[in-house]
């Protein structure tokens, strides 16, 4: 059930939504123009006048709904929907009435004969009602779909929070315990790194992180795993400065990829290997890559679909279709890349 405070009517003053409304108004005029006898004079002037009138009604109606969005959203849904449909209908009726009076008083011959005044007014109001109902339904369904996508993305984040495996925690604690007496300073840094990693995981669904924070968190994770794997884990950072380090990203988009590279790549090789982390900006796109070796008998890491799917979905939700994930598998290596638009 919809909570009373949940807005169902979107902000129609946004450029994208306003463009959809104006295109729909023009589409109605085009459909009418295709009907026989719709424009008695059959001229482009008639079509242009009808288009101007439809766009004017659509624009005023959209602005009115935008200004009254708060009060309408506070109404019960059926009553709010009725009010939202009634406003453009009233705008259409007033515009037709005013246009008729102007035409009669000035004599511009705009194609509104007196005997058709009522018919034209009612017909325009009816078309406005149908178009408004269809558009509001479209926007409502689209907002509901986006809400479901957002809820699913949040569920994926919660699953990602629980994804820090118990064996990683136990291995880290065992490593820290072994260092407490022989190297207290390193043990203390490892505890701080582990606390920072878990703090980030628990706050993954709360707000955003900067690129600098994501790089720092990946570095902290590698520092912890470096204590366990020793010389088997080697890291190459390929950061092409300057980077947009203040760019806001969903939390935990880089560290899970680095974790996959270590767990399903380096740790499965007796001799270990190199994890290569790259970042550069080309043509307003930030490219993040994580590359790691894998056993030659395989063409990629083992269990990594959950993390990658969650990251790809959250990036699409945050940046739209311009953000994407790429995966490249080859003999002995695996590379995962993120393409993120830079505003």
C-alpha positions as CSV (number, residue, x, y, z in Angstrom):
1,X,0.0,0.0,0.0
2,X,1.3,3.5,-0.9
3,X,2.3,5.5,2.2
4,X,0.6,8.9,2.4
5,X,4.0,10.7,2.1
6,X,5.1,8.7,-1.0
7,X,5.0,11.1,-4.0
8,X,3.4,9.4,-7.1
9,X,3.3,12.5,-9.3
10,X,6.8,13.1,-10.7
11,X,8.4,16.5,-11.2
12,X,7.2,17.4,-14.7
13,X,9.4,20.5,-15.0
14,X,12.5,18.4,-15.7
15,X,13.6,18.8,-19.3
16,X,13.3,15.1,-20.2
17,X,9.8,14.7,-18.9
18,X,8.7,18.1,-20.3
19,X,10.1,17.0,-23.7
20,X,8.0,13.8,-23.5
21,X,4.9,15.8,-22.7
22,X,5.4,18.2,-25.7
23,X,6.1,15.3,-28.0
24,X,2.9,13.6,-26.9
25,X,1.0,16.8,-27.6
26,X,2.4,17.1,-31.0
27,X,1.7,13.4,-31.7
28,X,-2.0,14.0,-30.9
29,X,-2.1,16.8,-33.5
30,X,-0.4,14.6,-36.1
31,X,-3.0,11.8,-35.4
32,X,-5.8,14.3,-35.8
33,X,-4.3,15.7,-39.0
34,X,-4.5,12.2,-40.5
35,X,-8.2,12.1,-40.0
36,X,-10.3,13.1,-43.1
37,X,-11.7,16.6,-42.9
38,X,-9.8,17.4,-39.7
39,X,-8.5,20.7,-41.2
40,X,-11.1,22.0,-43.6
41,X,-8.6,24.3,-45.4
42,X,-6.1,21.5,-45.6
43,X,-3.2,23.9,-45.2
44,X,0.0,23.8,-43.3
45,X,-1.1,27.0,-41.5
46,X,-4.0,25.1,-39.9
47,X,-1.6,22.3,-38.8
48,X,0.8,24.9,-37.5
49,X,-1.9,26.7,-35.5
50,X,-3.2,23.4,-34.1
51,X,0.4,22.4,-33.1
52,X,1.0,25.8,-31.4
53,X,-2.2,25.5,-29.5
54,X,-1.5,21.9,-28.4
55,X,2.1,22.7,-27.3
56,X,0.9,25.8,-25.5
57,X,-1.8,23.8,-23.6
58,X,0.7,21.0,-22.8
59,X,3.3,23.5,-21.5
60,X,0.9,25.4,-19.3
61,X,-0.6,22.1,-18.0
62,X,2.8,20.7,-17.2
63,X,4.0,23.8,-15.4
64,X,0.7,23.9,-13.4
65,X,1.1,20.2,-12.4
66,X,4.7,21.0,-11.5
67,X,3.8,23.9,-9.2
68,X,0.9,22.0,-7.6
69,X,2.9,18.7,-7.3
70,X,3.1,19.0,-3.5
71,X,-0.6,19.5,-2.7
72,X,-1.6,16.9,-5.3
73,X,0.8,14.3,-3.9
74,X,-0.7,14.8,-0.4
75,X,-4.1,13.9,-1.6
76,X,-5.3,10.2,-1.6
77,X,-4.2,8.6,-4.9
78,X,-7.7,8.4,-6.6
79,X,-8.4,12.0,-5.7
80,X,-5.0,13.2,-6.6
81,X,-5.2,11.5,-10.0
82,X,-8.5,13.1,-10.6
83,X,-7.1,16.5,-9.7
84,X,-4.0,16.0,-11.9
85,X,-6.2,15.1,-14.9
86,X,-8.6,18.0,-14.2
87,X,-6.0,20.7,-14.3
88,X,-4.9,20.2,-18.0
89,X,-8.5,19.8,-19.0
90,X,-9.3,23.2,-17.4
91,X,-6.3,24.7,-19.1
92,X,-7.4,23.4,-22.5
93,X,-10.9,24.7,-22.0
94,X,-9.7,28.1,-20.9
95,X,-7.2,28.3,-23.8
96,X,-9.9,27.5,-26.3
97,X,-12.3,30.0,-24.8
98,X,-9.7,32.7,-24.7
99,X,-8.6,31.9,-28.3
100,X,-12.2,32.1,-29.5
101,X,-12.8,35.5,-27.8
102,X,-9.5,36.8,-29.3
103,X,-10.5,35.5,-32.7
104,X,-13.9,37.0,-32.5
105,X,-12.7,40.4,-31.2
106,X,-9.8,40.9,-33.5
107,X,-10.9,38.9,-36.5
108,X,-7.8,36.9,-37.2
109,X,-9.9,34.1,-38.7
110,X,-8.2,31.4,-36.7
111,X,-10.6,28.7,-37.8
112,X,-13.0,28.8,-34.9
113,X,-16.5,29.3,-36.3
114,X,-19.2,30.3,-33.8
115,X,-21.3,27.3,-34.5
116,X,-18.4,25.0,-33.6
117,X,-17.3,26.8,-30.4
118,X,-18.8,24.3,-28.0
119,X,-17.8,21.3,-30.0
120,X,-14.2,22.5,-30.3
121,X,-14.0,23.3,-26.6
122,X,-15.4,20.0,-25.5
123,X,-13.3,18.1,-28.1
124,X,-10.1,19.7,-27.0
125,X,-10.9,19.2,-23.3
126,X,-11.6,15.5,-24.0
127,X,-8.4,15.1,-25.9
128,X,-6.5,16.8,-23.1
129,X,-8.1,14.4,-20.6
130,X,-7.2,11.3,-22.5
131,X,-3.6,12.5,-23.2
132,X,-3.1,13.5,-19.6
133,X,-4.4,10.2,-18.2
134,X,-2.2,8.3,-20.6
135,X,0.9,10.4,-19.8
136,X,0.3,10.2,-16.0
137,X,-0.1,6.5,-16.3
138,X,3.1,6.3,-18.2
139,X,5.0,8.4,-15.7
140,X,3.5,6.5,-12.8
141,X,4.4,3.1,-14.2
142,X,7.9,4.3,-15.0
143,X,8.4,5.7,-11.5
144,X,7.2,2.4,-10.0
145,X,9.6,0.5,-12.2
146,X,12.5,2.8,-11.1
147,X,11.5,2.3,-7.5
148,X,11.6,-1.5,-7.9
149,X,15.0,-1.2,-9.6
150,X,16.2,1.0,-6.7
151,X,14.9,-1.4,-4.1
152,X,16.5,-4.3,-5.9
153,X,19.8,-2.4,-6.0
154,X,19.5,-1.7,-2.3
155,X,18.9,-5.4,-1.7
156,X,22.0,-6.2,-3.8
157,X,24.0,-3.8,-1.6
158,X,22.7,-5.5,1.6
159,X,23.8,-8.8,0.1
160,X,27.2,-7.3,-0.7
161,X,27.5,-6.1,2.8
162,X,27.1,-9.7,4.0
163,X,29.6,-10.9,1.4
164,X,32.8,-10.3,3.4
165,X,33.3,-13.9,3.9
166,X,33.9,-15.4,7.4
167,X,37.1,-17.1,6.3
168,X,38.5,-13.7,5.2
169,X,37.7,-12.3,8.7
170,X,39.2,-15.4,10.4
171,X,42.3,-15.4,8.2
172,X,42.8,-11.7,8.9
173,X,42.4,-12.1,12.6
174,X,44.8,-15.1,12.6
175,X,47.3,-13.1,10.7
176,X,47.0,-10.2,13.1
177,X,47.3,-12.5,16.1
178,X,50.5,-13.9,14.7
179,X,51.9,-10.4,14.3
180,X,50.9,-9.0,17.7
181,X,54.1,-10.1,19.5
182,X,56.6,-10.0,16.6
183,X,55.5,-6.8,14.9
184,X,53.0,-4.8,17.0
185,X,53.0,-1.8,14.7
186,X,52.1,-3.9,11.6
187,X,49.4,-5.7,13.6
188,X,47.9,-2.4,14.7
189,X,47.8,-1.1,11.1
190,X,46.2,-4.3,10.0
191,X,43.5,-3.9,12.7
192,X,42.9,-0.3,11.5
193,X,42.7,-1.5,7.8
194,X,40.2,-4.3,8.8
195,X,38.0,-1.9,10.7
196,X,38.0,0.5,7.8
197,X,37.0,-2.2,5.4
198,X,34.1,-3.4,7.5
199,X,33.0,0.2,8.2
200,X,32.8,0.7,4.5
201,X,30.9,-2.5,3.9
202,X,28.4,-1.7,6.6
203,X,27.8,1.7,5.1
204,X,27.6,0.5,1.5
205,X,24.0,1.5,1.1
206,X,24.3,4.8,2.8
207,X,25.3,7.7,0.5
208,X,28.2,7.6,-1.9
209,X,32.0,7.5,-1.9
210,X,34.6,9.4,-3.9
211,X,37.0,7.8,-6.3
212,X,39.8,8.6,-3.9
213,X,38.0,6.7,-1.1
214,X,37.4,3.7,-3.3
215,X,41.1,3.6,-4.3
216,X,42.1,4.0,-0.7
217,X,39.7,1.2,0.4
218,X,41.1,-1.2,-2.3
219,X,44.6,-0.3,-1.1
220,X,43.7,-1.2,2.5
221,X,42.2,-4.5,1.4
222,X,45.3,-5.4,-0.5
223,X,47.4,-4.5,2.5
224,X,45.5,-7.0,4.6
225,X,45.8,-9.7,2.0
226,X,49.4,-8.9,1.5
227,X,50.1,-9.9,5.1
228,X,48.5,-13.3,4.5
229,X,49.9,-14.0,1.0
230,X,53.3,-12.3,1.4
231,X,55.4,-12.2,-1.8
232,X,52.8,-14.2,-3.7
233,X,50.7,-11.1,-4.0
234,X,52.1,-8.3,-6.0
235,X,50.3,-5.1,-7.0
236,X,50.8,-2.7,-9.8
237,X,48.9,0.6,-9.7
238,X,48.5,2.3,-13.1
239,X,46.9,5.6,-12.3
240,X,47.0,8.2,-15.1
241,X,46.9,11.5,-13.3
242,X,45.1,13.8,-13.0
243,X,42.1,11.7,-11.9
244,X,38.7,13.1,-10.8
245,X,39.3,11.9,-7.2
246,X,36.3,13.8,-6.0
247,X,33.9,12.0,-8.4
248,X,31.0,10.5,-6.4
249,X,30.4,6.8,-6.9
250,X,28.3,4.1,-5.3
251,X,30.2,2.6,-2.4
252,X,32.1,-0.6,-2.9
253,X,32.5,-0.7,-6.6
254,X,36.2,-1.2,-6.8
255,X,37.1,-3.3,-3.7
256,X,34.9,-6.3,-4.6
257,X,36.6,-6.5,-8.0
258,X,40.0,-6.4,-6.3
259,X,38.8,-9.1,-3.8
260,X,37.8,-11.3,-6.7
261,X,41.2,-10.8,-8.3
262,X,42.9,-12.0,-5.1
263,X,40.6,-14.8,-4.1
264,X,39.9,-16.3,-7.5
265,X,43.1,-15.5,-9.1
266,X,46.3,-14.9,-7.2
267,X,45.5,-17.1,-4.1
268,X,44.8,-20.1,-6.4
269,X,48.2,-19.9,-8.0
270,X,51.2,-21.5,-6.2
271,X,53.5,-18.8,-7.3
272,X,51.0,-16.1,-6.8
273,X,50.8,-13.2,-9.3
274,X,50.3,-9.5,-10.0
275,X,47.0,-7.7,-9.6
276,X,47.0,-4.6,-11.9
277,X,44.7,-1.8,-11.0
278,X,44.3,1.0,-13.6
279,X,42.5,4.3,-13.7
280,X,42.5,6.9,-16.5
281,X,40.1,9.4,-18.1
282,X,39.5,9.5,-21.8
283,X,36.8,11.7,-23.5
284,X,35.0,12.3,-20.2
285,X,34.8,8.7,-19.4
286,X,36.6,7.2,-16.3
287,X,38.0,3.8,-17.0
288,X,38.8,1.6,-14.0
289,X,40.4,-1.8,-14.6
290,X,41.4,-4.7,-12.5
291,X,43.5,-7.5,-14.1
292,X,44.7,-10.6,-12.4
293,X,46.3,-14.0,-13.4
294,X,44.2,-17.2,-13.3
295,X,45.1,-20.8,-13.6
296,X,45.7,-21.5,-17.3
297,X,43.2,-24.3,-17.3
298,X,40.4,-21.8,-16.6
299,X,39.3,-18.7,-18.6
300,X,38.3,-16.6,-15.6
301,X,37.7,-16.4,-11.9
302,X,35.3,-18.9,-10.2
303,X,32.6,-17.3,-8.1
304,X,32.3,-13.6,-9.0
305,X,29.0,-13.1,-10.6
306,X,27.2,-11.8,-7.6
307,X,29.7,-9.0,-6.9
308,X,30.0,-8.0,-10.6
309,X,26.2,-8.0,-11.1
310,X,25.6,-5.9,-8.1
311,X,28.3,-3.3,-9.1
312,X,27.0,-3.1,-12.7
313,X,23.4,-2.6,-11.6
314,X,24.3,0.1,-9.1
315,X,26.4,1.9,-11.6
316,X,23.5,1.8,-14.1
317,X,21.1,3.1,-11.5
318,X,23.5,5.9,-10.6
319,X,24.8,7.0,-14.0
320,X,22.3,5.5,-16.5
321,X,23.2,3.5,-19.6
322,X,26.4,5.4,-20.2
323,X,28.0,3.4,-17.3
324,X,28.9,-0.1,-18.0
325,X,31.1,-3.1,-17.0
326,X,33.3,-5.0,-19.4
327,X,34.9,-8.4,-18.9
328,X,37.7,-9.9,-20.8
329,X,38.9,-13.5,-20.4
330,X,42.0,-14.9,-21.9
331,X,44.5,-17.7,-21.4
332,X,46.0,-17.1,-18.0
333,X,44.4,-13.7,-17.2
334,X,41.1,-12.1,-16.4
335,X,40.3,-8.4,-16.7
336,X,37.3,-6.5,-15.4
337,X,36.6,-2.9,-16.4
338,X,34.3,-0.1,-15.4
339,X,33.3,2.8,-17.7
340,X,31.9,5.7,-15.7
341,X,30.9,9.1,-17.2
342,X,32.6,12.1,-15.7
343,X,30.3,15.1,-15.5
